[in-house]
């Protein structure tokens, strides 16, 4: 294949949809673009990636039992680590700033009690990866917000009766979601996954809103994503069920999240359980203008090559 043919081949590849990448929420149980601050011990069952500082007692990696996690950083903190009592159940915690740890427990077999915390090999690379994750999640959030297949919200019931087998969405205002004395129920029909898009910048559970109705069970937590696409401040109250995407929000909660969390920061207490959101939105296509420019460039070079051969 000569040079010009190769260029046209590249242009043809560019016209194809870009490969869809799996959402970072399928891999990380906790992903923060700022700080983790807890008022008591936090317990994160899976992997964690923290873009700011870790200011907390806590336990990490308690359900990473596969041997593949033993030699890896299952918690990565780009900033500083300050913890009076820290337990790493499997593998290591890597940090990019400074560390001040009172009591450290390293519970992986064969590791010394002070050997599971270490400096990151390349803090810049971890920070760049987190920035990429933010861009991916931002695009995902926009995709879900504009998703066309939607269900009905009637009273405190989210219900879909259509024929979608893949993904369905609900749209609700945060003021309605967090209305006093609400007990929500969910039915997403035959769809495999459900996104609940919630509008509003400053949202707070008054303490009387819960998700104990039908549809919110341990068998569905992995299939539920709450997309707080507007939120800058989010107080989930005394517990939450399903995965939470609130990448620009300072999130507070005083009990457990039955799902993964992606947020700006996290303050509170409780456990983050290992239910992962693993839906991958379709790949976006290269803009037509980019494709056209590549093809025109290829055709122009072919024409130039023919003129030179004639000369």
SVG drawing of the C-alpha trace seen along z (x, -y; Angstrom):
<svg xmlns="http://www.w3.org/2000/svg" viewBox="-49 -25 57 40">
<polyline fill="none" stroke="black" stroke-width="0.4" points="0.0,0.0 1.5,-3.4 1.4,-6.6 -1.7,-8.0 -3.6,-4.8 -2.6,-4.7 -3.9,-8.2 -7.3,-7.3 -7.4,-4.3 -6.8,-6.5 -9.6,-8.8 -11.9,-5.8 -11.1,-4.6 -11.8,-8.1 -15.3,-7.9 -16.1,-4.9 -17.6,-5.4 -14.9,-5.7 -14.6,-2.7 -16.8,-3.0 -14.9,-2.8 -16.3,-1.2 -17.5,-3.7 -15.0,-4.3 -17.9,-3.6 -17.6,0.1 -14.2,0.2 -14.2,-2.3 -16.4,-2.1 -15.5,-5.7 -14.3,-8.4 -13.7,-11.9 -12.3,-14.9 -11.7,-16.7 -11.5,-15.7 -12.8,-12.8 -13.7,-14.1 -15.6,-11.9 -16.9,-12.5 -16.3,-8.9 -14.9,-5.7 -15.8,-5.3 -15.7,-1.9 -15.2,-1.6 -15.7,2.0 -13.9,1.6 -11.3,-0.6 -11.1,-4.4 -9.6,-7.3 -9.4,-10.6 -8.3,-13.7 -7.7,-15.9 -6.9,-14.9 -8.0,-12.0 -9.0,-13.3 -10.6,-10.4 -10.4,-7.2 -11.5,-4.3 -11.2,-0.9 -10.6,-0.4 -10.8,2.6 -12.6,4.9 -14.2,6.8 -11.3,6.9 -10.6,10.6 -9.2,11.6 -5.5,12.2 -5.1,9.7 -5.6,6.8 -2.8,7.9 0.0,6.0 -1.8,2.9 -2.8,-0.5 -6.5,0.1 -6.7,-3.4 -5.0,-6.3 -4.9,-9.8 -3.4,-12.6 -3.1,-14.9 -2.3,-14.3 -3.4,-11.5 -4.3,-12.4 -5.9,-9.6 -5.9,-8.7 -6.9,-5.1 -6.6,-3.5 -7.1,0.0 -6.1,1.3 -7.6,4.8 -6.0,5.7 -3.1,4.3 -1.8,0.7 -2.8,-2.9 -0.7,-5.3 -0.5,-9.0 0.9,-12.0 1.4,-14.6 2.3,-14.0 1.0,-11.4 0.2,-11.5 -1.3,-8.2 -1.8,-7.3 -2.8,-3.6 -2.2,-1.7 -3.5,1.8 -2.3,3.7 -4.4,6.8 -3.2,8.5 -1.4,11.7 2.4,11.3 2.5,7.5 4.0,5.9 1.7,3.7 3.3,0.5 4.0,1.6 0.7,1.0 1.0,-2.8 3.4,-4.1 4.1,-7.1 2.7,-7.1 5.2,-6.3 3.7,-9.1 1.3,-11.5 0.9,-13.4 -0.2,-10.3 -2.8,-9.5 -4.1,-13.1 -4.3,-13.0 -6.2,-9.7 -8.7,-11.3 -9.1,-14.3 -9.9,-11.9 -12.4,-10.1 -14.1,-13.5 -14.5,-14.1 -15.9,-10.7 -18.4,-10.9 -19.4,-14.5 -20.2,-13.1 -22.1,-10.2 -24.1,-12.5 -25.2,-14.6 -26.1,-11.5 -28.3,-10.2 -29.9,-13.6 -31.0,-13.8 -32.0,-10.1 -35.2,-9.8 -36.8,-6.6 -38.4,-7.8 -40.8,-6.5 -43.6,-8.2 -43.4,-9.8 -46.7,-9.6 -46.8,-10.7 -43.9,-8.8 -43.8,-6.0 -41.3,-5.8 -42.8,-3.5 -42.0,-2.4 -44.3,-0.2 -42.6,-0.4 -40.6,2.2 -37.0,1.1 -34.8,4.0 -31.6,2.0 -31.8,-1.4 -34.7,-3.6 -34.6,-7.0 -36.7,-9.0 -36.6,-12.8 -37.5,-14.4 -36.9,-17.8 -34.8,-17.5 -37.5,-19.4 -39.9,-16.6 -37.5,-13.9 -36.8,-15.3 -40.3,-16.3 -41.2,-15.7 -42.3,-12.2 -41.7,-10.6 -41.3,-6.8 -40.3,-6.1 -41.1,-3.0 -39.4,-2.0 -40.6,0.2 -38.4,0.1 -40.2,2.9 -38.1,5.2 -35.2,2.7 -31.9,3.9 -30.7,0.6 -32.4,-2.6 -31.1,-6.2 -32.9,-8.7 -32.0,-12.2 -32.4,-14.7 -32.3,-18.5 -31.4,-21.1 -28.2,-22.7 -28.6,-22.6 -30.4,-19.4 -31.0,-18.0 -33.0,-15.1 -35.1,-16.5 -34.7,-13.1 -38.1,-11.7 -37.3,-10.7 -36.4,-7.0 -36.1,-4.4 -37.6,-1.5 -40.4,-0.9 -40.6,1.9 -37.9,1.9 -35.1,0.8 -33.6,4.1 -30.1,5.6 -30.8,7.3 -31.3,4.0 -28.8,1.6 -26.2,2.3 -28.8,1.5 -29.7,-1.9 -27.9,-5.2 -28.9,-8.5 -27.6,-11.3 -27.5,-14.5 -26.4,-16.5 -27.0,-20.0 -26.0,-19.4 -23.3,-21.4 -24.4,-20.6 -26.1,-17.2 -27.2,-15.9 -28.5,-12.3 -29.6,-12.1 -29.5,-8.8 -28.7,-6.4 -29.1,-5.9 -29.8,-3.0 -28.2,-2.8 -25.1,-4.3 -24.7,-8.1 -23.1,-10.3 -22.8,-13.9 -19.4,-14.9 -19.7,-18.7 -21.3,-18.2 -20.1,-18.2 -21.9,-15.2 -23.0,-14.6 -24.5,-11.4 -24.7,-10.0 -25.1,-6.4 -24.5,-3.8 -24.6,-4.1 -25.7,-0.9 -23.7,-1.6 -20.7,-3.5 -20.2,-7.2 -18.6,-9.7 -18.6,-13.2 -16.6,-16.4 -16.1,-15.6 -17.6,-13.4 -18.3,-14.3 -20.1,-12.2 -20.0,-8.6 -21.1,-5.1 -20.2,-2.5 -20.0,-2.6 -21.0,0.9 -19.6,2.6 -22.5,2.3 -21.1,1.1 -22.7,-0.8 -21.5,1.0 -23.5,-0.5 -21.4,-1.9 -23.1,-4.5 -22.7,-4.2 -19.6,-5.6 -19.7,-9.1 -18.8,-9.6 -16.0,-11.8 -17.6,-15.1 -18.3,-15.1 -16.1,-18.2 -13.1,-16.3 -13.9,-13.3 -14.3,-15.6 -11.0,-17.4 -9.1,-14.1 -10.7,-12.8 -10.0,-16.1 -6.4,-16.1 -6.0,-12.5 -7.6,-13.3 -5.4,-16.4 -2.2,-14.5 -3.2,-11.8 -3.8,-14.5 -0.4,-16.1 1.3,-12.8 -0.2,-12.2 0.9,-15.7 4.5,-15.0 4.5,-11.7 3.4,-13.5 6.0,-16.2"/>
</svg>
